[in-house]
C-alpha cells in the first residue's frame, strides 16, 4: 500500500487470485470473460473511463442508465482492487498548464501560474430561485470565487482545437463544462455536466481572452475611458457615449476611430454612440478602458452566465509539461475563456483540492512504507509546524482504508466536535469527488459524512478531545487519526486509558497522533518526551517524528510574500539567524528522509537565504510584539524549541535561546555509593562504565571525627541531547579547583514521584569567571532522610583548599528546611558539618554577623523567595551565569510570571526544583558581598581612554545684574555656637532680633 515492495507483492498475489476467480467463474457459468491480470492504467485511460462511466450514471436517481457490459464491469473491478492495494495509484490529479489564462473577479486575466492563494477569480453558482420565477428560466450566475490553494506538478499535455478556431492546452483528464444545445447558450439540464477535451465534446465559452494591445491601442483605450467618464452612460441597452458630430466633429471622429481600433462593434445615432455585443462587450470595455465612473455599467457579478457551445474538432498530444491545479470556493473557474471544474482530492492547506504530496507528506508516506516493510503497525506521534499538510495526508490515508478495506473501524478526533467535523470534511469532499464506480454505497450518514459502508463492513466514528468518555470506548478501532492534541482535556483518560488499551496492533493497524506544540508540561509535551526516550531504547509503540517549518518550501515564504518583502541584496543574517540555520542544517543532514526529499541527497545543504530572511523578519516582529514564545512554538528549528511556555515568560525568549545554545554534555556522570545510601538510589550495574576510574571521597580529610567513605562510580552518557535519563545520576561539568568557592543547594521532596529532590553545586564568581553550575543530581524518588549522604558526598567533593586559612574549607550548604528539609541539615550537623546558610534579616539597623545568626538553613517564605529569585533572574538576564545543564535550561523556559500573585513560578505541570536548588547557594554566597564584589560579574565598557580631558558641562549662572553690588545679597555674620558645639551658625543682622 505504502511500501513499493509490499505493494507490488500484494498486487501480484491479488492479480493471480483475480485470474483464478475469473477462470472458475467462466467454468461455472459458461461465460467468456477475458482472464486478464490486474493492471495499472494510465492517466489518459482513466480520464476516458471517467467520462465514459459518467455518461452511464444518472446523478439525480443515483442509478445506472443501463447495465454494465462485462468489459466495463471488469475495468471497475480492476480499479477497485488496484486502488485498494496501491495507495499512490489512488492519488489522481486534474489540472491546467501554468500559462492557462484565468478570468479574475476584477475582469482582468492572469496566467494560472501567477494566481496565488487569496486571489479572487470569476466563478459561478446557482443561487436560490426567487418566488414566481420559472425554474427553466433560472440559471447559474457569476460570483466571486476565492482561491484556496494552488500546486504544481508535471503531467502529459494535449493541444485542443475548437470549431471557433481557438486553441487551448490542458491535461487530457481535465474536466470542462459540457456545452448545451440551447440557442441562448445558457445551462441546459444535462446528464453529463462535465467532459474531457475529446473530439465531439462541446466546451462552454463565456469570454474572449484579450490579445495584447499595442501602445497606440493602450492610448486609445485610456482616452476612451476618459471620454466615457465625461460623456458616457449605461443602462440595460448597454454602454452609450453622448457626442454631437455637428458641434464636435473632431471628438466624434476620434470616438469612432477608437472604438474601431479596439474592435468594438457600435451603432451611431444623431447624438450617441452605442457599443454592441451584450455582456461580453461590456466586460471587454470595462477591462480595456477602465473608466473611473463605472458604477452604472451593469455588473458582471450576480448576472446570469451566458455561453456559447464550442465543439472540439481535434486533440493532439504535445508531451509532458508543468501543470497547475487550483481550488476555489465555488468549485469552478474560467480558464481560456471556458467554464472549468476545480481539481479534486485534498491538499496541504487543509482545503479540498487535488492532492500533490509536498516534502512533509512524502516523508510521511516513506515512513509508512518502512513500517510495512518491517511488518509493524503504523503508529506515529507527529510534532509539526503549521500548514505542512500532515492532517490532509492522514485524512486521505484514512479515507483510503475506510473506502477500500473491509472490516475497517476508523476513528477521527480533534480537540472539540466542531474541529473534528472540519477535519472530517476533507475526507467527505474527497469521497464525493471520486468516480461513482469507486465509491461503496454508504449505509449510514452522520453529520453529512459517510459513516458506514455495510457492503464491506467498515465504519467511521467522529469523536472529540473534550468528551467525557474515553475515545473509542466500547469498540476496537484499527485506524485512528487524532489531531490538535495539545488542546485536549484529560487526554490521559481519553487516550492512554481508553483508546490505546482498545487497539490490538497488527500489520494493518494505522494510528497517527499529530499536533503542534502549545505550552509545556501538558499531556502532549510529556507524551512526546516519553515517546522519544522509549524510541531510542527500542521499546516505543509510536515513532516520534518532528516536521520543522522549513519543510514548507513553498509556504515559508510564499511567492507573494517574496514580492512584498524581497531579500535586500546587502542583507546580512544576524548571528541568531545563522545559529538557527545551522540547527536546521544539522537536523536535515541527520534525517535520512529529509536528506533525500528536502536536500535532494546534498549533504552540503543549507537553509535557503530566502527562508533565513523570512524567519528573521518574523522573529523580529514577534519579539517586538512580545509573542516570541508563540512564534517559536509555531516555527521551531527543533522539537525542544517547539515547546514554549504558553503564558508570560519571566525570561526573554532571546536570552533563553542563547542559554539553550550554550548547553553542553557533562564531563562525566556518576552514581554514588557509600554509607547511608540505599541500593534503590544506586544506578543499575548495566549502566556502569567500569572502563573509567571511580572517584573515592573520604570525609575524615574534612571532618576529623567522621570516617565515612563514598565512591562516584562512572556511568555511560549516551545521547545526552536525546533520550538521556538524568535521574539518580550525578552530572559533573567542572571539577573542583583550589581557591574557588563552591556552594551546594538542596531542594527536598517527598520522594513519591511528584516533586523532585535536587542537589546543585555552583561555583562563585571571581574577577576572571562568572557564577557557574558545576554539578547536578535530581530524582523524584529520594526522600529527605535519604538525601543527607548524597549531600555530604557532593559537598565534601567541592570543599576545596583555601590558601588564606591554609586548609580545605567546607563548601557552603544551603538547604530548604521548610517542611522535611530540616532532616537533611540536622543529619549533616550531627556529623560535624557547620557551614550552612545563616538565616537572618537584612533590614536591621545593624547587620548580623553570620556566626551570630539564631537559625541555619533556608526558609522559602515570600520575603526570602522574592529576594532570591530577583538575584537569580538578574544573573540570567545579564547572562552572568553559566548553565550547562539542558534540564536546568528547560526549567528556565517553564518559568512563568504569575500576574495575580506577582511572582515567578513554574508553568502548570512543570518543575522549578533545579532553579530553587541553584538559587539557594547563589543567594547565600552573594548576599553579603561588598559592592565591588557584586559588580565583578558585570562587563563594563567605557568609551575612550582613561586619561582623556574632563569635559566641564555648562551650569546655571545668575544674570549679570544680579552680580552687581546694588543687587548683592546682604552679608551675614558667622557666629560661634552658644553651647560650645562644633557647628557654626549664620545670623542675619537685617532681621529683628527675635527673628534672626
N, C-alpha and C positions, 0 to 999 in steps of 0.2 A: 504494500500500500504506500509506504513512505520510502522504504529502502529499495533501490533498484534491483538488488539481488533477490530479495524476498518477493518483490512484486513479480518479477519475471518467472520465478519458480512457481508461484501460485497461479499465474496466468497459464503456464504450460500445463499444470495439473488440471486446472479448470477447463482448458481447451480440450484436453484428452477426454475428460468426463463429458464435455459437451458433445463431442463427436460420437462417443459411445451411446449417449442418450438418444441422439438423432437416429443412429443405426437401429437401436432397439425399437424406437417408435415407428420407423419405416417398416420393420419386420412385423410389428404387431398390427399396424393399421393399414399396411399396404400402400403407404404414401411414398413419394419420391423426393422428399426434401434433401437438398444437397448436403452432404456430410462435410461442411466447411468448418475449420477450426476458428476459435476466437481471434479477432484481429483488431488492431487499432486503425481507425480511419483518419484520413487527412482532414484538415480544416475545411477544405473545399467540399469534400464528400459530405461532411456533417452539415455544412451550410445548405447544400442541396436537399439533404434529408429533412432538415428543419422546415424549409419552405414547402417541401412535398407533403409532409405529415400535417403541417398546419392547415393545408387545404382539405384534409380529411377530417378535421376536428371542428365540431360545432361548439363555439365558445359559450353561446347562450345556453344551450341544452347540456353542455359538457358531455358530449357523446360523439361517437364516430358517425360520419355521414354514410359510410359503407363499411363492410367487413374488410379486414386486412388480408392481403394476399400472403401466401406462405413466405415469399421473399421479404415482404415488408415486416412480417412478424419476426422473421429470423434476424433482420437488422436490429430491431428494437431489443430482442433478447440478447444479441451480441453486445449492444451498447450498455445495457443494464449490467451485464456481468463484467465487462471490461471496466466500467466506471466504478463498480464496487471494489474491484481488486487494484485498480491503478488510480490513486488519488490525483496525481499530477495530470493524468489524461482528462480528468473531470474538469480541470480549471480551463475553461474556454474564454475567448475574447471576441468582442465585436467592436471595431474601432474605425477611425478615419485617419488618413495621412496628415502630416503636420502642416501641409500647405492648403488644406481644405478651408475655404473662406466661410466663416461663421457670421451669421447676421446677429448683431448686438442689439440690445434694447434701445440704444440711443440712435438706431438706424444706420450706424456705421457697419463696416465689415472688418473682421480681424482673422488672420490665419489661426487655425485651431492650435497650432504650436505656440502661439503667443497668448492664448486665453489662459487666465490664472484663476485659482480658487477665489471666489468672491466677486468675479466679474458677473455682469448681468447680460444674458443673451435673450434673443427673442424665442419664446416657446409658445405653446398653445394649450388651452384647456377647454373643457366643455362645462360652462357654468350652469347653475340651476336655471331651468326654463321658467320665464315669467308666466304668470297666470294669463290664460287667454291666447297664448302663442301656440300655434300648431307645432307638434313635435317635428314634422318633416321640414319645417322652416327654421328650426332652432339648431344652429350649427356651432362648431368649435370657434372659439375666439382667441385672438392673440393675447399673450400675457407675459410679463417679465419673468425670467427664469434664472435663478441664481446658480452659478457653477459651484458645485460642492467638491469636486475632485477631478483631477486630470492625471494621466500617467502615460508613459511612453513605452514602446516595445518595437521589435522588428517582426514583420509578417509579410506574406505574399500580397501583391497588389495587382489590381486589374484596372484597365482603362475602359470606361464605359462611354459608348457613343449613343446619343439620343436622337430622335427624329427631328428635334428642333435644331440640330447642328451643334448643340452644346456637348462638351466632353468633360467628364469628371473622373477622378481617381478615388478608389476606395479598396477595402479588403473584400474578397469575394463573398464573405459571410455577413457583411454589414446589412442591417435592416433599414429599408426606406419605406415611407408611407406609400401604400398601393393606390395608384390613381383610379378614381371612379370614372363613370361614364356620364355623369350629369353634365348637361350643357353649361351650367353655371360654373362647373368645376368645384363646387362645394362637396363636403364629405358625403359619401353615399354609404348606406349600410352594406358592409362587405364582410363575408366570412373570412377573408384573408386581408386584414388591415395592414399587414406588413409584408414586404417581399424583399428578396435579394436582387441585386442588379443582374438579371439574366435576360436573354433575348425574349422579347414579347412582354416583359414586365412593364407596367406603367408607373412611372415615378411622378410625384405631385410637385409641380413647380409653382412657387409663390412670389419670387422676387428675382430680379436680374442682378447678378453680381457686377458691380461697377468696373468699367475699364479705367485705367489710369488717365487722368486729364493732362493735357498739355499745359504749359504755363499760360498760354493765351486763354484756354478754356477755364482755367482756375480764376483768371482775372475777370472773365465774363461772368462766371458763377457768383463771385463775390459782389460784382456790380449789380447783378440781377437780384441778389438777396437784399441789397440796399434799396433798390427800386421798390421791391415788394414792401419793405418796412415803411416806405413813404406813401406808396400809392396802391398797395395790394390789399386784398381781402380774400376770405374763404367762406364757403358755405357748402351745402350738400351737392352743389353742382361742380365743385372743385375750386381750383385756385384762379383768381382773377387779378389783373393789374389794370388799373384805370389810366388811360392816357389818350389824349385827343390828337390825332395826326394833323389836324388843321392848325392848332395852336402850338404844338411841339413836334414838328415833323422829324427833327433830328433824334429826339428821345424815343419817339415811336419806332423809328427805323432801327435804332440801337437795340430796343427790346426785341423786335422781330429777329434781328441778327443773332442776339444772344440765345434766344430760345432755339433757333435753328441750329446754331453751332453746338449746343449742348444736347441736341437730339430730342427735344420736346416737341410733340405734336400740339398744335394750338389752332384756335379759330380767332377771327378778328372781327369785331363789330365797330360801329362808329366811334365808341368811347372806351372799349375794353379789349384786353387780350384774355382768352380763357384757355388754360392748359388742359389738354385732353389726356385720357389714359387711365382714369379711375384711381384706385388706391395706389397702384404701383407708381404712377406718375407723381402722385402727391408725396409718396415716400422718397422718391428719387429727388424731387425738388427740395425737400427738407434736407436731405443728406448732402446734396451738391452745393446748394446756395446758402444754407444755414442762416435764414433770416432771424433777426432778433425778435421780431414781433410775430411769433409763430403760434400763439395760443389759439387763434381762430382756425388754423388749419386742422381739419378733423384728425383726431388722434388715431394712431395705428393700434395702440393697445386697447383692449376691450372691444375691438371690432371683429366681425366675422372673418374667418380665413377664406379668402378666395384663391382658387388654384386652377391650374390647367394640367391636364394629363399629358405626359411626355413619354412615349414608348421607347424602350431600349431596342436599338437596332443592331448593335454589335458589342461584344465584350472581348477584350484582348489582354492576355496576361503580360505583365511588364516586369516581372521579377519581384525581388524582396526589397522592402524599404522600411523606413521608420514610420510608425503609425502612432496616433494619439487617441486614447479613449477619454471620454468626458461624461460626467454625471451632472445632471441638473435637477432642480427641484420639481419641474413639471414632467420630467421623464422624457423630454424631447428637445430638439433644437433644429435650426435651419442651417444646412450645410450645402454649399454650392448653389444656394437658392432653392433647394429641395427640402421637403419635410423629412426629418431623420429621427430615428429612435435612439434613445440612450443605449449605452453598453450595459452589461449586466454583471452580476455577482457582487462581491463586497470588497471595498478597497481599504488601504491602510489608514484612511482618515475617518473610519467609523461611519461611512455613509454607503448606501447601495451603489455599486458600480462593478464593472469588470475587474477581475482580480489579477493583478500582476505583482508577484511577490517582490518586496524590497529586500534589502540586505538582512534586516532583522528576521523577516519572515522566511527567507531562505535558510538562515541559520536554524530557526525553529524546525523546519522540515528535515534538515540534515540530522538534527539531534533525535527527532522521532525515528528516523531511519536507523540510527545507531542502536536505539532501544530495541527495534525489531530485529536487527542483526544479532543482538545478544540474547534474544528470546525473553526479554524482560517486559514488564508492564511499563507503559509510558506514564511516568509521574514527574512533573516539573514544578518547581516553585520559581516563578519569574519575577524578578525585581527589575523595573523598567523605567525609562524616561517616557514622557508623554508623546503620543501621536506616532508611535512606531508601528502600529498595526498588529500588535500581539493579540488583542481581543478579536480583531477581524479574522486573523488567520485561524485562531482557535474555534471561533464560531463556524467557520467554513468547514473545518475538520469535523466538528461535532455534527453538522448537518449531513455530511457525507456518511458518517457512521449511522445516524438515525434513519437516513433515507434508503441506504443500500444494504445494511447489515441486519439480519434477523436477530431477534431477541436482544435488541439494544435498549437499555434503560438509562436514559440520559438525564442529567440534572444541570440546569443553568441557574446561577445565583449571583446577584450583585449585592451592594450594600443595603438597598431598600427595594421594595416591589417596583417602583417606577423605573429605577435604573436597570432592574432585571428585564423589564419589558422592552426598554430601549435597546438593550444589548441583544435580546432575542429577536427583535425586529429585523436586525441584519440577517439573521438566519431565515426569517419568514420571507423577506424580499427576495433573497437568493433562490429560495424554494419556488416562489411564484413565477420567477422569470425563466425557469428551465422549461424545456420542451415537455408537453403534456405526457409524452410517452415515457419520460424518465421518472415521473412523479408517481409514487404509490398513492392510491386514493386515501385521504385521511378519514379515519372513523371517529375522530374526536377533535373538536376545536376548542382551544382555551385562549382567551384574550386575543382572538383573531388569528391565532397561530395553530398549525397542525400539532396536536398533542399526542396523537396515536395513529399508527399505521397497523390496523388489525391484520392486514394481509401478510405482514412479516413479523407480527407480534413485537413491535417496537413502540416505545413510549417516551415522552418528553415531559419533564416536570420543571416548573418555574418556582424558585424559592428565593429567600432574601436573608440578608445578614442581620435584620432587626426582628426576625420572628422569634417566637418563644420556644418552639420545639426544635429539636436538632435537625440539621439538614439531612434529608433522605431517611428520616426516622421511620422505621417500619417497612423499608424497601431495600433492595440490593442493587444499587446502580453500578454500572460498569463504564460509563462515560460521564465525566464531570468537568465543568468549567466554572470556576469561582473567580470573581473579579472584584476590584476595589476593596481588597481585604484589609487594608489599613483603616477602613472606616467601619468595620464590622463590630457589632456589640456582642460580647460574650462568645467570641469565636472559639474559645477553648471548649465550650459546651456544644456549640453548633457543629464544629468541625472535628476537633480531637475526640470528643466522647461519642459523637453520633456518626458522622459521615465516614471518617477513616476506619472506624470499627465495623461499619456495614459492608465495606468493599473487600472482596477476596480477590487478590491480584492474580491475573492470568496474562498470557501474552496478548490478549485483546483488550485489556484494561487501558483506559485513556483518561488521565486526570491532569488538568492544568490549573494551578493556583497562581494568579497574577495580580500585580498591583504596583502602583508607585509607592514611594516611601512617604509617610506622613507622621511625623513625631518619632519619639523614642520610647522604649520601654513598653510598647503595646504588644499585642499578640503577634502581629506581623513581624515586628522587629525581633522579638525573642525567637520566633519560629525560624526566621532567616538565619540568625546566629547559630541556632541548634542544627539546622539542616546543613549549613556549611561545615560545621565541625564533624557531623556524622558522615558527610560525603567523603571527606578526606580520610576518615577512619574506615571507610568501606562498609558502613552499617546504615546508610541513609536510605529511606524508601523513595524520597524525591531527590531530583537533581537540582541544585541551586544554579540559576542562570541569571546573570546581570546583563541588561542591554542598555548601554550608555546613550546619551543624547546624540553623539556624533555619528551614530549609525544612520541617523536620518539625514543623509547627504543631500536630499532634495528638499528638505524642510528647514534645516538649520545651516545656512539661511536659504530662503526661497529666492527664486529669480527676481520676484517683485521687491523683496527686501534688499537685494543687492543693488537694484536700480535706485531705490530710495536712499540707501546708506552704503554707497560704494566704498571699497577699501582705498584710503588715500595712498598715493604712490610712495610717500615718505613715511608711512606709518611704521612704527617700531613697537612690537608687542612688549608689554610690561613683563617684569620678572615673574609675577604671579601667573600670567598667561603662559609663559614659557614653561613653568613648572606644571601647570595643568596639561599642556600639550605633551610634556614628557610622560606624565602618568598615563595619558591616553595612549601614547605610543607603546608603552610597556604592556598595557592591557591587550592591545590589538596583537602585538607580536607574540604574546604569551598565550593567546587563544587560537587554537588551530582553525576554528570556523571563521573567526573574524580575519585571520591572516589570509584565508582562502577567498572569502567573499568581499571583504571590505578593502583589504590591502592588495588583493589580487596576487597573493604569493610574494609580494615585495617586502622583504624584511627590513628595508630601509624606510618603510612608510612613516610619514609624518602627518600630523594633523594639518589639513589644508589651511592656507593663510586666510581664506575667506571665513572658515569656521573659527579660527583663532580670533579674528577681528569681531565676528558676531558675538562670540562668548564674552569677550572683553567689554563690549558695549552693553550687553545685557547685564553683566556682572556689575558694572559701574552704576547703571540705572537702579538696580536692586539695592546696591549699597547705599546710594543716596536716599532712596525711599525707606530704608530701614527694613527691607523684606529679604535680606540676603539668605536667611535660613530657608525661606520658601523657594527661592531661586535655586539654591544648591540641591534641595530635595527633588526638584524637577529636572535639573540639568547637571547631574553629578559626573565626575570622572571615574569614580569607583563606588562600590557599594557602601563603604564606610562613610564617604562624603554624603551619600544619599540620605542617610538617617540623621535628620537635623531636629533640634528641639522645635516643637510647633508653637511655643509661646515666646515671650520676650526673653531673649538670651541675655545673660548678665555680661558675657564676654563678647566683644566684637568678633564677627564672623571671620574677618580677615586675619585677626590675631589667632583665632582657632586654626585657620588653615596653615599659618606659619608653625604653630606648635605641632600640628599633625605631620607636617613635612619634616620636622626635626626628631620625631620618634625614631628609636633605633632598638635593635635587638640587644638583649643583655649580654654582658661578657660571659656570664655563666649562670646556671640555675642549680639550686641545691635543695635537698630535703634534709631536715635537721633531726638528728638522733641524739639521745643522751638522757640524763637523769630527769625524771618527771614528765617526759614526753611520751604519751601513749602511742601504741602501734598504729592506731587509727589515724594519727596525724602524720604518719610517715608514708611517703610515696611508695607504690609497689616496686618490688625489685626489678620488674620487667622494664621500668623506666630508668633504672640506674645506669650510669655511664662509668663503668669501672676502669675504662682506659684513661680517665682523668684522675688527678690526685685529689684526695679528700683534704679538707681543712680541719685541723684539730684545735679546739679552743678550751683553755683551762682557766677557770675563774680565779684560782688562787694567785695568779700573777697580778690581779687587780683587787681581789677580795681575799686577804690572807687567811681568813677563818673559814673560807668556803672552798672546797676542793672538787667542785663539780666539773665534769668533762663533757664536752659536746663536740659533735662532728658534723661538718657540712659535707654531705655526700653528693657528688656531681650527678646531674640528670641530663638527659638528651633534650636539646632545644630544637625541635623540628617545626618548620613553618611557623615562625613566631608571628608573622603578619597574616597568617591564615587561620588554621583550626587549633592553634596552640591553646591549651588549657592552663591558665596561670595559678589555679587554686592549689593551695598547700605547697607552693614552690617559693623558695627564696630566690628572687631575681636580683642580680647584682650588676650595676652599670659602672661603678667606680670602686676601686679598692680603698681601704683606709690609708691615710697618709699622715705621717708625723707632722705636728704643728698645726694641723687642721682641726677645727672644732666641729663636732657632729652632734646632732640631736636625734632622738628616737621618739616618734609619735605613735601612740597606741589608741585605737578606737575599738572598743569591745562590742561583742554581740551576744545573743542568747545561744548561738550555736545550733539552731534548729532549722537552718536553711533560709531564713527570712532576710535578716541583715547580715553584714559581713564583719568579721573581725579582721582588722588590718594593722600591720606594723610597717611603718615607713621610716627610713633613715635618710636624713638630709645633711648636707654639708653647708655650714655657714659661709656667707660671702666673705671675700677678702679683697684687698685692692686689686688683685690680679684676676679673680674669678667671681662669678655671681653665685647666688644660692643655687643648690642643685639637689635633685633627688638622686640618691646613690643606691638604694636598695628598697625592696618591697616584698611583703608576704601578706597574702589575703586568703580567706576562706570563710564561707558561711557556716561552717560546721565546727568551729573552735569555740568552746565555752570559755568564759572568763577565767575560771580556775585553771584551765589547761594552757592559758596564754603566757603565764609567767616564765616558764623555762625557755620558750621561744624568744621572749623579750630579753631575758637575761643573756642568752647566747648572742643575739644580734647586738645588744648594747655593749657587751664585752668586746666583741669583734671590732666595733667602731670607737672604742675608747683608746685614744692614741697618745703618744709621748708628747709632753709639753715641756720645752726647754726651760721656761721661766720657773717651773716648780721642780724640774729635774726628775720627773717620773710620768707614768701614764695617768691621765686624768679621766675620771668617769664621764661618759657621754651624758648629756642632759636628756632625761627621760620624762616625757610629758604624756601622762595617761589620763584619759577621760574617766574620772572616778564617780561621775554621776550615774547612779544605777549600780551595776555589778562590777564596774572597773576598779573600785576600791580594793577588790580582792587581789588583783594583779599587783597593785602598788604595795599592798601590805605584805604579800609574799616576798617581793623584792626587798622591802625594808628588813624583814626578818633575816634575810641572807646577807645583809650588810650594805645594800645599795643606798646611797644618800643623795645623789644629785637628781632631784626631782624638780618639776616646775613649782616655784613658790607661789601660793595663792595669796594675792594681796591686791588692795585697791590702789589705783594710780591717781585718784583725785584728792588724796590727803594733802594737807598743807606741807607736811614733811614726808619725804619719800622713805618708805620702809625698806631697810636692807633685806636682801634675800634670806639671810640667816635668821632674821627676826620675824619672818612670816609665821603666822599661827597655824596655817594649813598648807598641805602639799597636794599637788595634782591639779587637774583641770576640771572646773565645773562649767559645763556648757549652758549657762543661763543666757538671757538676752543681752545682758551687759557685756559678757566676755565674747559671745559669738559675734556680735557686731564688730568689735574691735579686731578680732582675729580675721574675720572674713574681709574686712577692709584692708588689712595688711596683705592677705593672700591675693586678693583681686588687684591690688596696686602692683604687686610684683608681676602678676600675669599681664596686666595691661601694658606695663613698661617692658615686658619680655625680659625681665631681670631674674627669671627663674628657669632653670634647665629641667624640663620634664621629659625624660626619655621614654617613660612607660606609656605605651599606647592605651593602656587601660585607665591610667590617670587622665590622659587627654580626653578619653571618651566621657569621663565624669565631668571634665570641663565643659564639654559640648552639651551635657544634660543639665547644666546648671541654669536655672531659670529665675527670673525676677518675679517674686510674689508681690503684686501691686497692693493687695489687701493688707498683708502683714508687713509690707515694706522690708522684705528681706530676700536674700538669695537662697534658693533651695533646689534640690534635685527634682527633675520632672517626675510626673507620676509613673511609677513602675521602675524608676531608675534609682541609682545609689550615689551618695556623696561621701562614702566612708573613707576613701583614699584622700579626698580633699581635706576632710577633717583631720585625718592622721598626719597629713602634711602640714596643716595649719598649726597644730599644737606646738611642735618643736620650733617652727619658724617664728611664731609669736614669742615663745619663751626665750629664744636666743636673741631676738632683736628688740624686745620691748624696753630693755634697759640700756640700749646703745646710746652713745653720745651723738650729738648732731653730726659730727664729722663722719662717724662710722655709718650712720644711717644713709648718707648720700654717697658712700663709696660705690654702691651698686649702680648709680646712675652715670651715664655717659654725658658729660657736659662739654659742649663745643662752643668756644668763643671765636669771634671774628677778628682777625688782625693780630699783630704781635703784642706781647705783654708790655713792651716799652713805648708804645705809641703815645703821643701827647694827649693830655686830658683836655677834653672839649668842655669849655665853660658855657653852659646854656644861658641865654638871657633871662633875667628875672625882673620882677616889677620894681620900678624906681618911682619915688614921689615926683610930682611935677616940679618944674624949676622954681615957680613962685613959692612953693612950699618950703624950699630950701633957704629962702631969704630970712633975714633977721626979723622982719616985720611979722612973718608968719611962723617963726620958730616956736616950738613948744616951751612952756616955762621950765626953768631949771629946777630940779628937785634935789633937796639936801639928803645925803646919806647919813643916817644917824645910827649910833650904836644901839644894840638891844638893851632893854631896860633891866633884864634879869640875868645878864651875863651869858646869854646863849651864843651860839656860834653863827647865827644868821643876822645880817644887817637888814634894815628896813628903810623904805623911802618915805619921805614926808613932803607933802605939797604945801608950801608956805602960803599960797594964794587962797587956800581954803580956810574957812573959820576954824578955830582951834578944835571945836567939838567934832569937826568933820574931817580933820586931817588924816 
